[in-house]
């Protein structure tokens, strides 16, 4: 069982930056994919960024060029650097892990709130 704990959320003005961290209880290379999702009030959860065990990275179109996903195996952590934040980025951000890279995510953190003011 993999436990994921997010941190780094907060309140920031538009144009500002935040760095989210996701600490795993297990070696992050034991799963096929680590990812960040977000869910805004009244909206469906959406995939923001993902990185697979081989290092392939994908981003949601609306964050491409502003957000960067990275990882540190020694620290069992995955990060999401968010720059030039916009009010529409406001959401609860979740870290997730997929065992088989089959679009199913098996492990989830509890989330961290990101609020971007205009």
Secondary structure, DSSP 4 states (H G I P E B T S, - for coil): ---EEEE--EEEETT--EEEEEEESS-GGGSSEEEEEEE-TTS--EEEEEEETT--EEE-GGGBTTEEEEEEGGGTEEEEEE-S--GGG-EEEEEEEESSSSS---EE---EEEEEE-
